[in-house]
Amino acid sequence: MIGTPELVIILVIVLMLFGVGKLPQVAKMLGSGVKSFKDGINGKEEDEEPSVKKSEPELLEGDRVIDTKADERTKTSKMA
């Protein structure tokens, strides 16, 4: 079992290697690594994304795209 003196020595070595400023970043990376490891063991995949509805309809080969603003500009230029 690791006792208090060993933990203090490990903490001093970690502080010497990474410095006080980078310690929160190292802890965050370690936590995310442990989380992804647990997710991998449980069978969860990172690539799984919830289905997102597309805001624009998918165009098929025979479909035409109509620019309504261009139609409005054409109408106003013909009237002038």
N, C-alpha and C positions, 0 to 999 in steps of 0.2 A: 504494500500500500504506500502511496506517495504521501509524505508528511508535509508539515508546514515549511521546514527549512528547504526541502526540495522544490516546493512551489515558489518560494521566494527566489531561489537561484534561477529557476526557469523564467520567471517574470523579469528578472534583471537581464538575462541573456536576450529575451525578446525585445526589451526596451533598447538595448544596445544595438541590436540588429536593425530594427525598424524605426526607432525614434519615437518620441511622444506624439508628434504630429500625425504620423501615419498609423498609429495604433488603432484608431477607430475604423479606418479603411480596411486594415487587415482583419479586424474582428468582423466587419460586415461581409467581406469576401469569404471568410471561414464559415460564417453562418449560412450564407447562400449556398456554399458548397455542401454543407451538411444537409440542407433542405433538399437540394437536387439529388443528393445521394439517397435520402429517404424516399423521395418521390420515385426514383428509379427502382428501388426495392419493391415499392408498392405497385409498380406497373404503370404509373402515370408517365405520360410522355410530354416533353416540353413543346413538341411540334403541334400538339392538339390545340386548335384555336376554335373559339365559338364561331358558328356560322354568322357571317355578316351579310346583311342584305345590301346589294349594290344600289346606289342611288340612281344610276342611269341604266336603262334597259339595254340588254345585249342586242347588238345589231346582227341580223342575218344577211346572207349574201344578196338577196333581192331587195332589201330594205333601202329606203332613201332617207337621207338626213335633210331636214328642212330648217333653214335658218330663219326664224320668224322675225328677227330684228332686221335682217336684210330685206325681207318682204315689206316691212313697214317703211324702211328707207326708200325703197323703190316706189311705193305708193305716194309718199310725200314728195319725192322728186318729180313724179309725173304730174302731180297736181299743181306744182309751182310754175 
